[in-house]
Amino acid sequence: MTQAYLKQHRDRFVTELKTLVHFASVSAQPQHAGDCAACATWLAEHFRAMGLHAKLHRTKGHPIIIAETPHRAGAPTVLIYGHYDVQPPEPLELWRTPPFEPTVRGGKLFGRGASDNKGQFFAHVKAVETYLRTGTPLPVNVVFLIEGEEETGSFALAEFVKRHGRTLRPDYIVVSDTGMFSKDHPSITLGTRGIAALDVRVDGPSRDLHSGVFGGSIANPAMVLAQLLASCVDTDGRVTVPGFYDDVLALTPAERRELARLPFDEKAYAKLLGVPALVGEKGHSTLARRWARPTFEINGMSSGYQGEGSKTIVPSFAVAKISCRLVPDQEPRRIYRLVERHLRRVCPKSVRLTITEGHHSAAHLSGRNKTGTQAAARALARVHGRKPVFVREGGSLPILNDFKRWLGGEIVLVGLGLPDDNWHSPNEKMDLANYQRGIAVGVELLRELAR
């Protein structure tokens, strides 16, 4: 019965996803606060129309939605997490079609948030609908927890789960906010990297100065900042900050062999990203560097004149945003202190250095033999017709640590996105065949978790 329903309503599932993607729910931009609120309201009403008890929880930021299926005594509880907020769409000129006018081309739905994360969590919404509308007994209790600030740090949600964790207490937490290794390789993510972010500012003269009149007599803040940051990574791609690798949990020989067995084409990967060659920490494969090794990255730099033509100055200041991606056993605040200490040690006295701590979270790592993980493996195999691969994710999901601490329950990461979905980039898309398979996976996963 459920298979017939999935087939019959395929087109409507896409239409409803297009409606969801149409909301310009950019959490980082204040001008879109109304769009975030409207998106949350639409989702709450959608849940209620399905027969769920849904409530909007107001926060200092954007609303959080809790939607629950009718309670079934004795059945396990599955919490399904997602976020309706999206990244800013800029630069707009690089989009083939407007980011909030979802458009289908070649079996793919293009629009900001189509894959990250609206299409992924909405697949689970449609899976629960399939049970309810076909009269098929729902084998578990389902709680949807949908937030609107994942792209800006999930600060409101962290406080929310701390306050309400005792009332939620799920047996399993299902998160589809990760990716598949490829379209032909359904994937279960066992780990995500953590993060430690910081801002660095170098101040020199009290104002921009003529580079001919004053150049050579004072330190150039842009040059000093470039030298400071260059001192943090050597030519082999290894971070040179003393103590940076002290607590890194290395891959086991078995994990290295498993990575080597994955069908990864380095040339195709480089072509996908538009780079002439791949680089990284010497002695580690590309997949290991992406998933299981820490990094030091410059996210942005700014200094001096950047308009058209020339303006020959010594700039008065230079700033940079830094993020360190971390792996299991690295403690984010310790890494911040190590980086801060290194930068202060190598900074010359001819400038003033200001370092500001940013957001941070620890890495997540789970075991493949856990009950929920094995249930997900069976569900994926049944829908895709092949066993899933076990991977890690290079990005960070900071809220997972709050889930562990305040909610309990096994975290199961089942990604529905693809490597070329353009998360955080122009022309983001969701493969619609993957979306439909994701709904079917959601149906099977609830059955398997009940076992």
NUDRENMI-478912 format. One line per field, with one value per residue (C-alpha): x, y, z; residue number from 1. Coordinates in steps of 0.05 Angstrom, whole numbers, plus 32768, in hexadecimal, padded with zeros to 4 digits. Layout:
BEGIN
X	X / ...
Y	Y / ...
Z	Z / ...
num	NUM / ...
END
This chain:
BEGIN
X	8000 / 8038 / 805B / 801C / 8014 / 805C / 8053 / 800F / 8026 / 806B / 8059 / 8036 / 8073 / 809D / 8069 / 8069 / 80B4 / 80B4 / 8085 / 80B5 / 80F2 / 80CD / 80D4 / 8112 / 8122 / 8169 / 8177 / 81B6 / 8195 / 8166 / 813D / 8126 / 810B / 80C4 / 80D3 / 80EF / 80B0 / 8083 / 80A9 / 80A2 / 8058 / 804D / 8071 / 8049 / 8008 / 8020 / 802E / 7FE9 / 7FC8 / 7FEB / 7FCD / 8009 / 8007 / 8034 / 804B / 8074 / 80A5 / 80BB / 8104 / 8131 / 8140 / 8115 / 80DD / 80E8 / 80B2 / 80A0 / 806F / 805B / 8034 / 7FFD / 8020 / 8022 / 8032 / 806D / 8089 / 80CE / 80D2 / 80F7 / 810A / 8115 / 813E / 8142 / 814A / 8121 / 8153 / 8182 / 81C4 / 81C5 / 81BD / 81F1 / 8211 / 81CE / 81EC / 8208 / 81C3 / 81A5 / 815F / 814B / 815E / 8118 / 80F2 / 80FB / 8104 / 8107 / 813C / 8153 / 8133 / 8150 / 812F / 815A / 8152 / 8174 / 8167 / 814E / 8181 / 819C / 816F / 8127 / 8126 / 8149 / 811D / 80DE / 80E9 / 80DE / 80A0 / 8083 / 8096 / 806E / 8034 / 8035 / 8028 / 7FF1 / 7FCC / 7FCD / 7FB5 / 7FF5 / 8004 / 803F / 8070 / 8092 / 8082 / 809E / 80B2 / 80C9 / 80F8 / 8102 / 812B / 813A / 8181 / 81AE / 81D3 / 81E3 / 81F6 / 81B6 / 81BC / 8172 / 816B / 81A4 / 8180 / 813E / 8156 / 8178 / 8134 / 8108 / 8137 / 8115 / 80D1 / 80EB / 811B / 811A / 8135 / 8152 / 8164 / 8162 / 8187 / 8188 / 81B6 / 81F1 / 8201 / 8207 / 824B / 822C / 81E9 / 81FA / 8213 / 81DE / 8204 / 8202 / 822D / 8251 / 8276 / 8278 / 82B1 / 82AE / 82C0 / 82E5 / 82DC / 8300 / 8309 / 834E / 835A / 839C / 839D / 83D6 / 83D4 / 8399 / 8383 / 8393 / 83D5 / 83F7 / 8420 / 8455 / 845E / 8459 / 8465 / 84A4 / 84A2 / 8467 / 844A / 8414 / 83DA / 83C5 / 840B / 8411 / 83CF / 83E3 / 8424 / 8401 / 83CF / 8404 / 842A / 83F1 / 83F6 / 8435 / 843F / 842C / 83E7 / 83F6 / 83DF / 841C / 83F9 / 841D / 83F0 / 83BC / 83C0 / 83CB / 8385 / 8373 / 8351 / 8374 / 8352 / 835C / 837D / 8339 / 831A / 8352 / 8346 / 82FC / 8308 / 8336 / 82FF / 82CF / 82CB / 82E8 / 8300 / 8330 / 8330 / 82E4 / 82E2 / 8312 / 82E9 / 82A9 / 82C8 / 82E9 / 8330 / 836E / 8389 / 837A / 83A6 / 83A5 / 83CA / 8402 / 83FD / 83B1 / 837F / 834E / 8314 / 833B / 834D / 8304 / 82E5 / 8317 / 834F / 834C / 8357 / 8367 / 8340 / 833D / 82F4 / 82FD / 832E / 8325 / 8353 / 835F / 8343 / 831D / 82F8 / 8306 / 8349 / 8381 / 8388 / 83CF / 83CA / 83E4 / 83A1 / 8393 / 837A / 836F / 833D / 8333 / 8301 / 831D / 82FE / 8320 / 82FB / 8307 / 8304 / 82F2 / 8316 / 832A / 830C / 82F6 / 8306 / 834C / 8358 / 8342 / 8373 / 83AC / 83A0 / 839A / 83DB / 8400 / 83E7 / 83FA / 843F / 8450 / 842F / 8461 / 845C / 8454 / 8409 / 83CF / 83AF / 8367 / 834C / 8302 / 82E7 / 82AD / 827D / 8297 / 8280 / 82A0 / 82A3 / 8270 / 8280 / 8252 / 825A / 8241 / 8226 / 81F4 / 81AA / 8192 / 81CC / 81BF / 8174 / 8187 / 81B5 / 817C / 814C / 817E / 818E / 8145 / 8136 / 8177 / 8182 / 81C9 / 81EC / 81FE / 8244 / 825B / 827B / 828D / 827A / 82AC / 827A / 8260 / 821C / 8226 / 81E1 / 81F3 / 821A / 81DE / 81B3 / 81E4 / 81E6 / 819C / 8172 / 8196 / 8184 / 81AE / 81BE / 81B5 / 81CF / 81B0 / 81C2 / 8198 / 81C2 / 81F4 / 823B / 8225 / 81E8 / 820C / 81FF / 8210 / 821E / 81F6 / 81C8 / 81BA / 818E / 816D / 816D / 8123 / 812F / 8158 / 8121 / 80ED / 811D / 8127 / 80DD / 80DE / 811B / 80F5 / 80BC / 80EA / 8115 / 80DA / 80C9 / 8110 / 8117 / 80D9 / 80FC
Y	8000 / 8031 / 8025 / 8035 / 8076 / 808B / 8081 / 80A2 / 80E2 / 80EB / 812B / 814A / 813B / 8164 / 819D / 81A2 / 81A2 / 81DB / 8202 / 81F7 / 820C / 824B / 8269 / 8296 / 827D / 8299 / 8299 / 82C2 / 82FF / 8329 / 833F / 82F7 / 82EE / 82F2 / 82BC / 828F / 8299 / 828C / 824C / 8233 / 8243 / 821E / 81E1 / 81E0 / 81E4 / 81AD / 8180 / 818E / 817E / 813A / 812C / 813D / 8168 / 81A2 / 81DD / 821A / 822E / 8276 / 8285 / 82C2 / 82AF / 8286 / 8256 / 820D / 81DA / 819C / 816D / 812A / 80EE / 80D1 / 80AD / 8062 / 8043 / 8014 / 8028 / 8048 / 8093 / 80AD / 80F6 / 8110 / 8150 / 8183 / 81CE / 81FB / 8234 / 823A / 825B / 82A1 / 8298 / 82CB / 82D4 / 82D7 / 82E2 / 829B / 827A / 8260 / 826B / 8294 / 8271 / 8275 / 8265 / 8219 / 81FD / 81B6 / 81A8 / 8163 / 813F / 816E / 81A4 / 81E3 / 8216 / 822C / 81F8 / 81C3 / 8191 / 81B6 / 81A7 / 81AD / 8173 / 8144 / 814E / 8155 / 8110 / 80F5 / 8120 / 80FF / 80BB / 80C5 / 80E1 / 80A0 / 8077 / 80A5 / 80AD / 8063 / 804C / 8025 / 801F / 804C / 801E / 8055 / 8097 / 80CF / 8115 / 8147 / 817C / 81B2 / 81F1 / 8231 / 8243 / 8209 / 8234 / 8267 / 8238 / 8219 / 8243 / 8245 / 81FA / 81EB / 8210 / 81EF / 81A7 / 81B8 / 81CF / 819A / 815F / 8138 / 813B / 8126 / 80EC / 80C7 / 8081 / 8096 / 80D9 / 80D7 / 810E / 8116 / 8152 / 812E / 8112 / 80D1 / 80BB / 80B9 / 80AD / 8064 / 805E / 8068 / 807F / 807F / 80B5 / 809D / 80DE / 8128 / 8159 / 818E / 81D7 / 820F / 8253 / 8295 / 82DB / 82FA / 8345 / 8369 / 83B5 / 83E2 / 842D / 8455 / 8461 / 844A / 8469 / 847B / 843E / 8469 / 849B / 846B / 8426 / 8405 / 8428 / 8404 / 83BE / 83B0 / 838E / 8367 / 834B / 833B / 8316 / 82EE / 82DA / 82C8 / 829A / 827C / 8268 / 823A / 8207 / 81EC / 81DA / 8192 / 81A8 / 8199 / 81CA / 81E5 / 81FF / 81DD / 81A8 / 81AA / 815E / 8147 / 812A / 8115 / 80D0 / 80B0 / 8081 / 8038 / 800C / 7FED / 8031 / 8044 / 8005 / 8013 / 8059 / 803D / 800E / 8046 / 8056 / 809C / 80BD / 80F6 / 8112 / 8113 / 8133 / 816A / 8176 / 817A / 81B0 / 81D5 / 81D1 / 81BD / 818E / 8175 / 8186 / 8178 / 815B / 812F / 80E4 / 80E1 / 80D1 / 8105 / 80E3 / 80DE / 8128 / 813B / 810F / 80FC / 812F / 8175 / 81B4 / 81FE / 8227 / 8271 / 8280 / 82C8 / 8303 / 834D / 8389 / 83CA / 83E3 / 83B0 / 83DC / 83E7 / 8404 / 840F / 8433 / 842F / 842A / 8407 / 83EF / 83FF / 83B9 / 8372 / 833D / 82F3 / 82BE / 827A / 8236 / 81F7 / 81B7 / 8185 / 8139 / 810C / 8119 / 8160 / 8192 / 81D2 / 8204 / 81E6 / 81EC / 8235 / 8243 / 8220 / 8248 / 8289 / 827B / 826C / 82AB / 82D7 / 82B7 / 82C4 / 8308 / 8342 / 837B / 83AE / 83A0 / 8393 / 834E / 833F / 82F7 / 82E8 / 82A3 / 828D / 8252 / 820D / 81C4 / 8181 / 814A / 8111 / 80C7 / 808B / 803F / 8018 / 7FDE / 8006 / 7FF3 / 8032 / 8032 / 7FEA / 7FF9 / 8032 / 8003 / 7FD1 / 8009 / 8026 / 7FE1 / 7FD1 / 8011 / 8018 / 7FCE / 7FD1 / 7FD5 / 801B / 8034 / 8051 / 8095 / 80D3 / 811B / 8154 / 8188 / 8195 / 818A / 81AE / 819D / 8153 / 8160 / 8181 / 8146 / 8115 / 813D / 814F / 811F / 80DC / 80A8 / 808D / 80C0 / 80A3 / 80CD / 80BA / 80EB / 80F6 / 812C / 8122 / 813E / 816C / 8189 / 81CB / 81D6 / 821E / 822D / 824A / 8219 / 81EC / 81B2 / 8172 / 8135 / 8123 / 80D9 / 80DC / 8103 / 80CE / 8096 / 80BD / 80BA / 806F / 8069 / 8090 / 805E / 8022 / 8042 / 804B / 8002 / 7FEC / 8019 / 7FF8 / 7FB5
Z	8000 / 8011 / 7FCF / 7FA8 / 7FD0 / 7FC3 / 7F78 / 7F75 / 7F99 / 7F7B / 7F57 / 7F94 / 7FBF / 7F8F / 7F8C / 7FD8 / 7FDB / 7FA8 / 7FD6 / 8011 / 7FE9 / 7FD2 / 8018 / 801B / 8061 / 8067 / 80B2 / 80AC / 808D / 80B8 / 807C / 8075 / 80BC / 80A1 / 806E / 80A4 / 80CE / 8092 / 8081 / 80C9 / 80C9 / 8087 / 80A2 / 80E3 / 80BB / 808D / 80C8 / 80E5 / 80A2 / 80A5 / 80E9 / 8115 / 8153 / 813F / 8168 / 8156 / 818D / 818A / 8199 / 819A / 8152 / 8123 / 8137 / 8148 / 8134 / 815B / 8138 / 8156 / 813C / 8168 / 81A1 / 819F / 81E3 / 81E4 / 81A0 / 819A / 818D / 8150 / 814E / 8107 / 8103 / 80CB / 80BF / 8093 / 8092 / 8057 / 8044 / 8024 / 7FD8 / 7FC3 / 7F91 / 7F6E / 7F28 / 7F28 / 7F2E / 7EED / 7F0A / 7F47 / 7F88 / 7FA6 / 7F67 / 7F69 / 7F23 / 7F09 / 7ED4 / 7EBF / 7EF9 / 7F2D / 7F57 / 7F59 / 7F91 / 7FD1 / 8007 / 7FD7 / 7FF3 / 8030 / 8053 / 803C / 800B / 803B / 8079 / 804F / 8033 / 807A / 8081 / 8043 / 805E / 809D / 8073 / 804B / 808A / 80A2 / 8060 / 804E / 8092 / 809B / 80E6 / 80F7 / 811A / 8143 / 8163 / 8139 / 8151 / 811D / 8137 / 8102 / 8110 / 80EB / 8100 / 80EC / 80BA / 80F1 / 812A / 8146 / 8186 / 8194 / 8188 / 81B7 / 81EF / 81DA / 81E0 / 8222 / 823D / 821D / 8218 / 8250 / 822F / 81EA / 81FC / 81B9 / 81AE / 816B / 814A / 80FE / 80D9 / 808E / 8087 / 8069 / 8024 / 7FFE / 7FE5 / 7F9F / 7F7F / 7F7A / 7FC2 / 7FF8 / 8035 / 8081 / 80A1 / 80DF / 80EF / 80E3 / 80F1 / 8126 / 8120 / 8143 / 8123 / 8131 / 8116 / 810F / 8109 / 80FF / 810A / 80F3 / 80E7 / 80FF / 80B7 / 8070 / 805B / 8019 / 8006 / 7FE5 / 801D / 8057 / 8039 / 8053 / 8096 / 80B6 / 80B7 / 8083 / 80A8 / 806A / 8061 / 80AB / 80AC / 806E / 8090 / 80D1 / 80AD / 8080 / 80BF / 80D3 / 809A / 8078 / 802F / 803D / 8054 / 809D / 80D3 / 80F7 / 8136 / 8170 / 8190 / 8159 / 814B / 8193 / 819D / 8156 / 8154 / 8118 / 80E7 / 80F6 / 80C1 / 80B4 / 80A9 / 8079 / 8051 / 804E / 8034 / 7FFF / 7FE7 / 7FD9 / 7F8E / 7F93 / 7F52 / 7F63 / 7F1D / 7F1A / 7F5F / 7F4A / 7F0B / 7F34 / 7F60 / 7F26 / 7F40 / 7F18 / 7F4E / 7F95 / 7FD1 / 801B / 8056 / 803D / 804D / 804D / 8015 / 7FFD / 8020 / 8061 / 805C / 8050 / 8086 / 80BB / 80BE / 80DD / 80B4 / 80BB / 8088 / 8076 / 8069 / 8055 / 8056 / 804F / 804F / 802B / 7FE9 / 7FBE / 7F8D / 7F43 / 7F2F / 7F61 / 7FA3 / 7FBC / 8007 / 8044 / 8062 / 80AA / 80BB / 80A0 / 80B7 / 80AB / 80BE / 80CF / 80DB / 80F3 / 80E2 / 8119 / 8121 / 815B / 819D / 818B / 81BB / 8196 / 81CD / 81D6 / 818B / 818D / 81C6 / 81A1 / 8162 / 8189 / 81AF / 816E / 814B / 8186 / 818A / 8141 / 813B / 8136 / 8168 / 8130 / 812C / 815C / 8159 / 816D / 816D / 817A / 8188 / 815B / 815B / 816C / 8173 / 817C / 8147 / 8147 / 813E / 8143 / 813B / 80FF / 8129 / 8150 / 814C / 8127 / 80F7 / 80E3 / 80DB / 80AC / 8085 / 807A / 8064 / 8033 / 8016 / 800C / 7FE6 / 7FBE / 7FB2 / 7FCC / 800F / 8027 / 8032 / 8074 / 806E / 8096 / 8087 / 8084 / 809A / 80E0 / 8101 / 8144 / 815D / 8161 / 81A0 / 81C1 / 81AB / 81CC / 820C / 8216 / 81ED / 81EE / 81BA / 8181 / 814A / 8104 / 80CA / 8087 / 8051 / 8012 / 7FF2 / 7FB9 / 7FB2 / 7F79 / 7F9D / 7FA5 / 7FEF / 8003 / 7FB9 / 7F7E / 7F5A / 7F95 / 7F81 / 7F98 / 7F6C / 7F69 / 7F60 / 7FA0 / 7FC2 / 7FB0 / 7FC6 / 8007 / 8015 / 800A / 8037 / 806D / 8069 / 8070 / 80A6 / 80D5 / 80CC / 80DA / 8117 / 8134 / 8132
num	1 / 2 / 3 / 4 / 5 / 6 / 7 / 8 / 9 / 10 / 11 / 12 / 13 / 14 / 15 / 16 / 17 / 18 / 19 / 20 / 21 / 22 / 23 / 24 / 25 / 26 / 27 / 28 / 29 / 30 / 31 / 32 / 33 / 34 / 35 / 36 / 37 / 38 / 39 / 40 / 41 / 42 / 43 / 44 / 45 / 46 / 47 / 48 / 49 / 50 / 51 / 52 / 53 / 54 / 55 / 56 / 57 / 58 / 59 / 60 / 61 / 62 / 63 / 64 / 65 / 66 / 67 / 68 / 69 / 70 / 71 / 72 / 73 / 74 / 75 / 76 / 77 / 78 / 79 / 80 / 81 / 82 / 83 / 84 / 85 / 86 / 87 / 88 / 89 / 90 / 91 / 92 / 93 / 94 / 95 / 96 / 97 / 98 / 99 / 100 / 101 / 102 / 103 / 104 / 105 / 106 / 107 / 108 / 109 / 110 / 111 / 112 / 113 / 114 / 115 / 116 / 117 / 118 / 119 / 120 / 121 / 122 / 123 / 124 / 125 / 126 / 127 / 128 / 129 / 130 / 131 / 132 / 133 / 134 / 135 / 136 / 137 / 138 / 139 / 140 / 141 / 142 / 143 / 144 / 145 / 146 / 147 / 148 / 149 / 150 / 151 / 152 / 153 / 154 / 155 / 156 / 157 / 158 / 159 / 160 / 161 / 162 / 163 / 164 / 165 / 166 / 167 / 168 / 169 / 170 / 171 / 172 / 173 / 174 / 175 / 176 / 177 / 178 / 179 / 180 / 181 / 182 / 183 / 184 / 185 / 186 / 187 / 188 / 189 / 190 / 191 / 192 / 193 / 194 / 195 / 196 / 197 / 198 / 199 / 200 / 201 / 202 / 203 / 204 / 205 / 206 / 207 / 208 / 209 / 210 / 211 / 212 / 213 / 214 / 215 / 216 / 217 / 218 / 219 / 220 / 221 / 222 / 223 / 224 / 225 / 226 / 227 / 228 / 229 / 230 / 231 / 232 / 233 / 234 / 235 / 236 / 237 / 238 / 239 / 240 / 241 / 242 / 243 / 244 / 245 / 246 / 247 / 248 / 249 / 250 / 251 / 252 / 253 / 254 / 255 / 256 / 257 / 258 / 259 / 260 / 261 / 262 / 263 / 264 / 265 / 266 / 267 / 268 / 269 / 270 / 271 / 272 / 273 / 274 / 275 / 276 / 277 / 278 / 279 / 280 / 281 / 282 / 283 / 284 / 285 / 286 / 287 / 288 / 289 / 290 / 291 / 292 / 293 / 294 / 295 / 296 / 297 / 298 / 299 / 300 / 301 / 302 / 303 / 304 / 305 / 306 / 307 / 308 / 309 / 310 / 311 / 312 / 313 / 314 / 315 / 316 / 317 / 318 / 319 / 320 / 321 / 322 / 323 / 324 / 325 / 326 / 327 / 328 / 329 / 330 / 331 / 332 / 333 / 334 / 335 / 336 / 337 / 338 / 339 / 340 / 341 / 342 / 343 / 344 / 345 / 346 / 347 / 348 / 349 / 350 / 351 / 352 / 353 / 354 / 355 / 356 / 357 / 358 / 359 / 360 / 361 / 362 / 363 / 364 / 365 / 366 / 367 / 368 / 369 / 370 / 371 / 372 / 373 / 374 / 375 / 376 / 377 / 378 / 379 / 380 / 381 / 382 / 383 / 384 / 385 / 386 / 387 / 388 / 389 / 390 / 391 / 392 / 393 / 394 / 395 / 396 / 397 / 398 / 399 / 400 / 401 / 402 / 403 / 404 / 405 / 406 / 407 / 408 / 409 / 410 / 411 / 412 / 413 / 414 / 415 / 416 / 417 / 418 / 419 / 420 / 421 / 422 / 423 / 424 / 425 / 426 / 427 / 428 / 429 / 430 / 431 / 432 / 433 / 434 / 435 / 436 / 437 / 438 / 439 / 440 / 441 / 442 / 443 / 444 / 445 / 446 / 447 / 448 / 449 / 450 / 451
END
